[in-house]
Amino acid sequence: MDFVDVARTTFAAREFTDDPVPDDVLYRIFDTARFAPNGGNRQGWKVIVIRDEETKKSLGELCWSPMRVAAAQTKAGEVYWQSVTPTSVNIEEAAADESLPIAIPMFEHLDKVPVVCIVVVDLNVVASMDQYLDRVGVVSGASVYPMAWSALMAARNEGFGGTLTTLLAAQEPAVQDLLGLESYEAVAAMLTIGRPPKQLSKLSRKPVEEFVFLEHAKGQPLSG
């Protein structure tokens, strides 16, 4: 596929056929993704490829609590999981409340997704330039998310698809224990990969004028 077509049509696929994702296809996907930019070319990423149904099921169940918290916060009129305004929701109670919905069915049936990839980042080697700021750190992700997104675009190019979720970051200790990760290997993302029943060709996104500004945060929007 043409690169622009791939970039403009790689969507969040959460439904898949039963078609397998062969090892040679996965290899090509990550052989392309490894060229993504990263701080100092330290390449502090690691990918765990999971096909075992029991492990996938366990990972899916770990996503339920964060999704219940999101449901409770949405019900309370909040933007779920944001880190600026303190939540009015009791996180522990919401996480355990089985009456709250799991909004994305994929996580209730993750064992049926052909391939689940856990992307981790070695905190020993990435530059966390915002570590001393009085807010949640975000910069470390710059050294891993370009690779993760390149993997999804490479999957799209192969006729497959998937989605990137960070839900498991909220359950990092459990994921580390399940997969044998070290304490300094942070859970950055989960990629689900398979063949979507249909490929979208037109995605809905904000126009450039709504998020690119000239010279100043309140400057004129960039226009074509």
C-alpha positions as CSV (number, residue, x, y, z in Angstrom):
1,M,0.0,0.0,0.0
2,D,1.0,3.6,-0.5
3,F,2.3,5.1,2.8
4,V,-0.3,7.9,2.8
5,D,-3.1,5.4,2.4
6,V,-1.7,3.3,5.3
7,A,-1.3,6.4,7.5
8,R,-4.9,7.6,6.8
9,T,-6.6,4.2,7.1
10,T,-5.0,2.5,10.0
11,F,-7.9,2.3,12.4
12,A,-8.5,0.8,15.8
13,A,-9.7,-2.7,14.9
14,R,-11.3,-4.5,17.8
15,E,-13.1,-7.3,15.9
16,F,-11.2,-10.1,14.0
17,T,-11.8,-13.1,11.9
18,D,-10.4,-16.5,12.9
19,D,-7.6,-16.1,10.4
20,P,-4.2,-16.7,12.1
21,V,-1.3,-14.2,12.0
22,P,1.7,-16.3,10.9
23,D,5.1,-15.8,12.5
24,D,6.6,-14.6,9.2
25,V,4.0,-11.8,9.0
26,L,4.6,-10.8,12.6
27,Y,8.3,-10.8,11.9
28,R,7.8,-8.5,8.9
29,I,5.6,-6.2,11.0
30,F,8.2,-5.8,13.7
31,D,11.1,-5.8,11.3
32,T,9.5,-2.6,9.9
33,A,8.5,-1.2,13.3
34,R,12.0,-1.4,14.7
35,F,13.1,1.6,12.6
36,A,10.9,3.9,14.5
37,P,12.6,6.9,16.1
38,N,13.5,6.7,19.8
39,G,15.6,8.8,22.2
40,G,19.3,8.3,21.8
41,N,18.6,5.2,19.6
42,R,18.6,3.2,22.8
43,Q,15.7,1.1,21.5
44,G,14.5,0.4,25.1
45,W,11.4,-1.6,23.9
46,K,10.5,-5.3,24.3
47,V,7.5,-7.0,22.8
48,I,5.9,-10.2,24.3
49,V,3.9,-12.0,21.6
50,I,1.1,-14.1,23.1
51,R,-1.0,-16.7,21.5
52,D,-1.8,-18.9,24.5
53,E,-5.5,-18.6,25.2
54,E,-5.3,-18.8,28.9
55,T,-2.7,-16.0,29.1
56,K,-4.8,-13.8,26.7
57,K,-7.8,-14.5,28.9
58,S,-5.9,-13.4,32.0
59,L,-4.8,-10.2,30.3
60,G,-8.3,-9.4,29.2
61,E,-9.6,-9.9,32.7
62,L,-7.0,-7.5,34.0
63,C,-8.5,-4.9,31.7
64,W,-11.9,-5.1,33.4
65,S,-11.1,-3.1,36.5
66,P,-9.7,-0.1,34.7
67,M,-12.7,-0.2,32.4
68,R,-15.1,-0.3,35.3
69,V,-13.3,2.8,36.8
70,A,-13.8,4.5,33.4
71,A,-17.5,3.6,33.4
72,A,-17.9,5.0,37.0
73,Q,-16.1,8.2,36.1
74,T,-18.1,8.7,32.9
75,K,-21.3,8.1,34.9
76,A,-20.1,10.9,37.4
77,G,-19.7,13.3,34.4
78,E,-15.9,13.1,34.5
79,V,-13.3,12.6,31.7
80,Y,-12.2,9.1,32.7
81,W,-8.6,8.4,33.9
82,Q,-7.5,12.1,33.4
83,S,-4.9,13.2,35.9
84,V,-5.6,16.9,36.4
85,T,-8.8,17.2,38.4
86,P,-9.2,14.8,41.4
87,T,-11.9,12.2,40.8
88,S,-15.0,12.0,42.9
89,V,-15.1,8.2,42.3
90,N,-13.8,5.7,44.8
91,I,-11.3,3.9,42.5
92,E,-11.1,0.7,44.5
93,E,-14.9,0.3,44.9
94,A,-15.4,1.1,41.2
95,A,-12.7,-1.4,40.1
96,A,-14.5,-4.2,42.0
97,D,-18.0,-3.3,41.0
98,E,-19.2,-6.0,38.7
99,S,-22.4,-4.1,37.9
100,L,-20.4,-1.5,35.9
101,P,-20.2,-2.3,32.2
102,I,-17.2,-3.4,30.2
103,A,-17.6,-1.0,27.3
104,I,-15.4,-2.9,24.8
105,P,-16.5,-6.5,24.3
106,M,-13.0,-7.4,22.9
107,F,-11.6,-7.5,26.5
108,E,-14.2,-10.0,27.6
109,H,-13.1,-12.3,24.7
110,L,-9.4,-11.5,24.5
111,D,-8.6,-15.2,24.3
112,K,-10.2,-15.3,20.8
113,V,-8.0,-12.5,19.5
114,P,-5.4,-14.1,17.2
115,V,-2.3,-12.3,18.6
116,V,-1.9,-10.1,21.7
117,C,1.4,-8.2,22.0
118,I,2.5,-6.6,25.2
119,V,4.9,-3.7,24.6
120,V,7.2,-2.8,27.5
121,V,9.8,-0.1,28.0
122,D,13.1,-0.5,29.9
123,L,13.1,2.5,32.2
124,N,16.9,2.1,32.6
125,V,17.5,3.4,29.1
126,V,14.8,5.9,28.2
127,A,15.2,9.6,28.9
128,S,12.4,10.7,31.2
129,M,12.9,14.5,30.8
130,D,9.7,15.3,32.7
131,Q,10.5,13.2,35.8
132,Y,10.9,16.2,38.1
133,L,7.8,18.1,37.0
134,D,4.8,18.1,39.3
135,R,2.5,16.1,37.0
136,V,2.1,12.6,35.6
137,G,5.1,11.7,33.4
138,V,4.4,11.3,29.7
139,V,7.7,11.8,28.0
140,S,9.1,8.3,28.4
141,G,6.5,7.1,26.0
142,A,8.2,9.0,23.2
143,S,10.8,6.2,23.0
144,V,8.3,3.4,22.6
145,Y,4.9,4.5,21.1
146,P,6.3,5.4,17.7
147,M,7.5,1.7,17.4
148,A,4.1,0.5,18.6
149,W,2.2,2.6,16.1
150,S,4.6,1.7,13.3
151,A,3.7,-2.0,14.1
152,L,0.0,-1.3,13.6
153,M,0.7,0.6,10.3
154,A,2.8,-2.3,9.2
155,A,0.0,-4.7,10.1
156,R,-2.4,-2.6,8.0
157,N,0.0,-2.9,5.1
158,E,-0.1,-6.7,5.5
159,G,-3.9,-6.7,5.4
160,F,-4.2,-7.2,9.1
161,G,-5.1,-4.7,11.8
162,G,-5.4,-4.0,15.5
163,T,-5.6,-1.5,18.2
164,L,-3.3,0.0,20.9
165,T,-4.6,0.2,24.4
166,T,-2.9,1.3,27.6
167,L,-5.5,-0.2,30.0
168,L,-3.0,-2.7,31.3
169,A,-0.7,0.0,32.6
170,A,-3.1,0.4,35.5
171,Q,-2.5,-3.3,36.4
172,E,1.3,-3.2,35.8
173,P,2.4,-5.4,38.8
174,A,0.0,-8.1,37.8
175,V,1.2,-8.1,34.2
176,Q,4.8,-8.1,35.3
177,D,4.1,-11.2,37.4
178,L,2.1,-12.9,34.7
179,L,4.8,-12.4,32.0
180,G,7.9,-12.6,34.1
181,L,8.9,-8.9,33.5
182,E,11.4,-7.0,35.6
183,S,10.3,-4.2,37.9
184,Y,12.0,-1.6,35.7
185,E,10.1,-2.9,32.6
186,A,7.1,-0.7,32.4
187,V,3.9,-1.8,30.6
188,A,3.5,0.7,27.9
189,A,0.8,-0.8,25.6
190,M,-1.1,-3.8,24.5
191,L,-1.5,-4.4,20.8
192,T,-4.2,-6.7,19.5
193,I,-3.5,-8.0,16.0
194,G,-5.7,-10.0,13.6
195,R,-7.6,-9.7,10.4
196,P,-10.6,-7.3,10.7
197,P,-13.8,-8.5,9.1
198,K,-13.7,-5.3,7.1
199,Q,-11.1,-2.6,6.5
200,L,-12.2,1.0,7.0
201,S,-11.2,3.5,4.4
202,K,-12.3,6.8,5.9
203,L,-11.6,7.8,9.5
204,S,-13.1,10.7,11.4
205,R,-10.5,13.1,12.8
206,K,-10.3,16.8,13.7
207,P,-9.1,19.1,10.9
208,V,-5.6,20.5,11.1
209,E,-7.0,23.9,11.9
210,E,-8.2,22.7,15.3
211,F,-4.9,21.5,16.7
212,V,-2.0,23.2,14.9
213,F,-1.3,26.9,15.7
214,L,1.3,29.4,14.5
215,E,3.9,30.9,16.9
216,H,1.8,30.8,20.1
217,A,-0.8,28.6,21.8
218,K,-3.4,31.2,21.0
219,G,-1.9,31.9,17.6
220,Q,-3.6,31.6,14.2
221,P,-4.4,28.1,13.1
222,L,-2.4,26.6,10.3
223,S,-4.5,26.4,7.2
224,G,-3.9,24.7,3.9
